[in-house]
Amino acid sequence: MTTAKNHLQLSIDTLPETVLLPGDPGRIEEIAAFLENARQVGNHRGYLTIVGEYEGIEVAACSSGIGGPSVEIAVVELKRYGVRRIIRIGTSGGVGKDVLPGDLVVLNGCIRYSGAADLFVPVNFPAISDFRTALLLEENAKRTGVPVHFGIGLSLDSFYATKTHLVEEGFPSMIEKDLTLWRNAGALQLDMEAATLFVLSSLLHIRAGAICTVASNLTQNIRPETPPSNEKAIKAACDTVKGLYNMDERGTRQWGSNG
């Protein structure tokens, strides 16, 4: 057993260079079904971590919990284990009129309401994904056969502030009234993690991307009783891991032949 590196407390010293990052620990089991030789290497304080192979390429998956503060811990500590790429596999609420349950959203950036990220850099520091990762995620998502949306999301460190009816009638909120504004400005979805992931990854020189399964539409009050499956988002993310690996391999060979 190796020395624990704070909250993740893994049983190994290094991880594969790419990690899939769902929020829900239960989604780790769904990801494991796509991998060969999947094995658990950590399970502490909700950070459930596995390592396996996807079509011969080693990859890890780690649950990040709910919201930006939990993602901050995961990203910082994953870097200590040698991680160079992170792909969030999340769920979200649709904000755009045509962003409906079961659709997939690939983010190239986020509107930031992220207290965790704000404690590191000012709010005008952009929350953007790695462009190669985002484009590959979009390409692979389209192959799944469901509607795919590509663009910006709204990311904030609260669940109930945009759903105050779930608290009590008339409960105060600084953001709920602005959902229509952000929809009209082009925001596709709402989640709680992507902005913190993108900002911390930029600061740590990690290439990050995010793909989300839309679970509801907040502005149209569409909430199916049965949540959509995450299977297609997981498949697209795994294929993106393979594509990024192949791109890096080609780049290494080309560089070597010119050296």
C-alpha positions as CSV (number, residue, x, y, z in Angstrom):
1,M,0.0,0.0,0.0
2,T,1.4,3.4,-1.0
3,T,1.3,6.5,1.1
4,A,-2.1,8.2,0.9
5,K,-2.2,11.5,-1.1
6,N,-4.9,13.2,0.9
7,H,-8.5,12.6,0.1
8,L,-8.3,10.1,-2.8
9,Q,-6.1,7.7,-0.8
10,L,-5.3,5.4,-3.8
11,S,-3.5,2.1,-3.4
12,I,-1.2,2.9,-6.4
13,D,1.4,5.6,-7.0
14,T,0.4,6.7,-10.5
15,L,-2.8,6.7,-12.6
16,P,-3.2,6.4,-16.4
17,E,-2.8,9.8,-18.0
18,T,-6.5,10.1,-18.7
19,V,-9.3,10.0,-16.1
20,L,-13.1,9.9,-16.6
21,L,-14.7,12.0,-14.0
22,P,-18.4,11.3,-13.2
23,G,-19.9,13.0,-10.2
24,D,-22.0,10.0,-8.9
25,P,-20.0,7.1,-7.5
26,G,-22.7,4.9,-8.8
27,R,-21.7,5.9,-12.4
28,I,-18.3,4.3,-11.8
29,E,-20.0,0.9,-12.1
30,E,-21.6,2.0,-15.4
31,I,-18.2,3.0,-16.7
32,A,-16.6,-0.2,-15.5
33,A,-18.9,-2.1,-17.8
34,F,-17.2,-0.5,-20.8
35,L,-13.7,-1.5,-19.6
36,E,-11.6,-4.6,-19.5
37,N,-9.7,-5.7,-16.4
38,A,-11.4,-3.0,-14.3
39,R,-10.2,-2.9,-10.7
40,Q,-10.8,-0.6,-7.7
41,V,-7.8,1.3,-6.5
42,G,-9.5,3.7,-4.1
43,N,-12.7,4.4,-2.2
44,H,-12.5,7.2,0.3
45,R,-15.0,10.0,1.2
46,G,-17.0,9.4,-2.0
47,Y,-14.0,9.4,-4.3
48,L,-14.4,5.9,-5.8
49,T,-11.5,5.2,-8.3
50,I,-11.0,2.4,-10.8
51,V,-8.4,1.6,-13.4
52,G,-9.1,-0.5,-16.5
53,E,-8.6,-0.7,-20.3
54,Y,-10.6,0.5,-23.2
55,E,-9.7,-1.2,-26.4
56,G,-6.2,-1.8,-25.2
57,I,-5.7,1.8,-23.8
58,E,-5.4,2.2,-20.0
59,V,-7.8,4.6,-18.4
60,A,-9.0,5.5,-15.0
61,A,-12.3,6.7,-13.6
62,C,-12.9,8.7,-10.4
63,S,-16.2,10.0,-8.9
64,S,-16.0,13.7,-8.0
65,G,-19.1,14.1,-5.8
66,I,-21.5,17.0,-6.1
67,G,-20.5,20.5,-6.9
68,G,-17.3,22.6,-7.5
69,P,-15.6,22.2,-4.1
70,S,-15.6,18.4,-4.5
71,V,-14.3,18.7,-8.1
72,E,-11.5,21.0,-6.9
73,I,-10.2,18.3,-4.5
74,A,-10.4,15.6,-7.2
75,V,-8.6,17.6,-9.9
76,V,-5.8,18.9,-7.7
77,E,-5.1,15.4,-6.3
78,L,-5.5,13.6,-9.6
79,K,-2.7,15.8,-10.9
80,R,-0.4,14.4,-8.1
81,Y,-1.0,10.9,-9.6
82,G,0.3,11.9,-13.0
83,V,-3.0,12.7,-14.7
84,R,-2.8,14.8,-17.8
85,R,-6.4,14.6,-19.2
86,I,-9.8,14.6,-17.5
87,I,-13.1,14.1,-19.2
88,R,-16.2,14.8,-17.1
89,I,-19.2,12.5,-17.7
90,G,-22.0,14.3,-16.1
91,T,-25.7,15.0,-16.0
92,S,-27.3,18.3,-16.4
93,G,-30.5,20.3,-16.7
94,G,-31.3,21.7,-20.1
95,V,-31.6,25.5,-20.4
96,G,-31.9,25.9,-24.2
97,K,-35.4,25.3,-25.6
98,D,-34.3,22.4,-27.7
99,V,-31.9,20.8,-25.1
100,L,-34.2,17.9,-24.0
101,P,-33.9,14.9,-21.7
102,G,-31.7,12.2,-23.3
103,D,-29.7,14.6,-25.4
104,L,-26.0,15.0,-25.0
105,V,-24.2,18.3,-24.4
106,V,-20.5,18.8,-25.1
107,L,-19.1,22.0,-23.5
108,N,-16.5,24.3,-24.9
109,G,-16.8,26.6,-22.0
110,C,-19.0,27.8,-19.1
111,I,-20.6,30.8,-17.6
112,R,-19.1,30.9,-14.1
113,Y,-20.9,30.9,-10.8
114,S,-18.2,28.9,-9.2
115,G,-17.1,29.9,-5.7
116,A,-14.4,27.3,-5.6
117,A,-12.8,28.5,-8.8
118,D,-13.2,32.2,-7.8
119,L,-11.0,31.6,-4.8
120,F,-8.0,30.9,-7.1
121,V,-8.4,33.5,-9.9
122,P,-10.7,36.4,-10.7
123,V,-14.1,35.9,-12.3
124,N,-12.9,37.1,-15.7
125,F,-10.5,34.1,-16.0
126,P,-12.3,31.9,-18.6
127,A,-13.7,28.5,-17.9
128,I,-12.8,26.7,-21.2
129,S,-12.3,23.2,-22.2
130,D,-9.4,21.7,-24.2
131,F,-10.4,22.3,-27.8
132,R,-9.1,18.9,-29.1
133,T,-11.0,17.1,-26.4
134,A,-14.2,19.0,-27.0
135,L,-14.1,18.5,-30.8
136,L,-13.5,14.7,-30.4
137,L,-16.2,14.4,-27.8
138,E,-18.7,16.1,-30.2
139,E,-17.6,13.8,-33.1
140,N,-18.0,10.7,-31.0
141,A,-21.2,11.9,-29.4
142,K,-22.8,12.3,-32.8
143,R,-22.1,8.7,-33.6
144,T,-24.3,7.6,-30.7
145,G,-27.4,8.6,-32.7
146,V,-29.0,11.0,-30.1
147,P,-29.2,14.8,-30.5
148,V,-25.9,16.5,-29.6
149,H,-25.5,20.1,-28.6
150,F,-22.1,21.9,-28.6
151,G,-21.4,25.2,-26.8
152,I,-21.4,26.9,-23.5
153,G,-23.1,25.9,-20.2
154,L,-24.1,27.6,-17.0
155,S,-22.1,26.2,-14.0
156,L,-22.8,27.1,-10.4
157,D,-22.1,25.8,-6.9
158,S,-25.7,25.2,-6.0
159,F,-28.5,22.7,-6.7
160,Y,-31.5,24.4,-5.1
161,A,-30.9,28.0,-6.1
162,T,-32.3,27.4,-9.6
163,K,-35.1,25.2,-8.2
164,T,-36.5,27.1,-5.2
165,H,-39.9,25.4,-5.6
166,L,-38.2,22.3,-4.2
167,V,-37.4,24.3,-1.0
168,E,-40.6,26.4,-0.4
169,E,-42.7,28.9,-2.1
170,G,-41.1,32.3,-2.4
171,F,-37.7,31.1,-1.3
172,P,-35.0,33.7,-2.3
173,S,-32.6,33.1,-5.1
174,M,-30.0,35.4,-6.8
175,I,-29.8,33.2,-10.0
176,E,-33.2,31.7,-10.7
177,K,-34.6,34.9,-12.3
178,D,-31.6,35.0,-14.7
179,L,-32.1,31.6,-16.3
180,T,-34.1,33.1,-19.2
181,L,-31.4,35.7,-19.7
182,W,-28.7,33.0,-19.9
183,R,-30.9,30.9,-22.2
184,N,-31.3,33.8,-24.5
185,A,-27.6,34.4,-24.4
186,G,-27.0,30.9,-25.6
187,A,-26.4,28.8,-22.5
188,L,-27.3,25.2,-23.3
189,Q,-27.4,23.6,-19.9
190,L,-26.9,23.9,-16.2
191,D,-24.5,21.8,-14.1
192,M,-22.5,22.2,-10.9
193,E,-19.1,21.0,-11.8
194,A,-17.8,21.9,-15.3
195,A,-16.6,25.5,-14.6
196,T,-14.5,24.4,-11.6
197,L,-13.1,21.5,-13.6
198,F,-12.1,23.8,-16.5
199,V,-10.5,26.6,-14.4
200,L,-8.5,24.2,-12.2
201,S,-7.4,22.1,-15.2
202,S,-6.2,25.3,-17.0
203,L,-4.2,26.3,-13.9
204,L,-2.7,22.8,-13.5
205,H,-2.0,22.3,-17.3
206,I,-4.5,19.4,-17.5
207,R,-6.5,19.0,-20.8
208,A,-10.1,18.8,-19.8
209,G,-13.4,18.2,-21.5
210,A,-17.0,17.6,-20.5
211,I,-20.0,15.7,-21.9
212,C,-23.3,15.6,-20.1
213,T,-26.5,13.7,-20.4
214,V,-29.5,16.0,-20.2
215,A,-31.8,14.8,-17.4
216,S,-34.4,17.6,-17.6
217,N,-35.2,20.9,-19.1
218,L,-35.4,23.6,-16.4
219,T,-36.8,26.5,-18.5
220,Q,-39.6,24.3,-19.9
221,N,-40.3,22.3,-16.7
222,I,-39.7,18.9,-18.5
223,R,-38.7,16.3,-15.9
224,P,-39.1,12.6,-16.9
225,E,-39.8,10.2,-14.1
226,T,-37.2,7.8,-15.4
227,P,-33.7,9.4,-15.7
228,P,-32.1,9.0,-19.2
229,S,-29.2,6.5,-19.4
230,N,-25.6,7.6,-19.3
231,E,-24.5,4.9,-21.6
232,K,-24.1,7.0,-24.8
233,A,-22.1,9.7,-23.0
234,I,-19.8,7.0,-21.5
235,K,-19.3,5.5,-24.9
236,A,-18.5,8.8,-26.5
237,A,-16.0,9.6,-23.7
238,C,-14.3,6.3,-24.0
239,D,-13.9,6.6,-27.7
240,T,-12.5,10.1,-27.1
241,V,-9.9,8.6,-24.8
242,K,-8.8,6.3,-27.6
243,G,-8.8,9.1,-30.2
244,L,-6.7,11.4,-28.0
245,Y,-4.2,8.6,-27.4
246,N,-3.9,7.9,-31.1
247,M,-3.4,11.6,-31.8
248,D,-0.6,11.8,-29.3
249,E,1.0,8.7,-30.6
250,R,1.0,10.0,-34.2
251,G,2.4,13.3,-32.9
252,T,5.2,11.5,-31.1
253,R,6.1,9.4,-34.1
254,Q,6.2,12.5,-36.4
255,W,8.3,14.4,-33.9
256,G,10.7,11.5,-33.6
257,S,11.1,11.1,-37.4
258,N,12.0,14.8,-37.7
259,G,14.4,14.8,-34.8
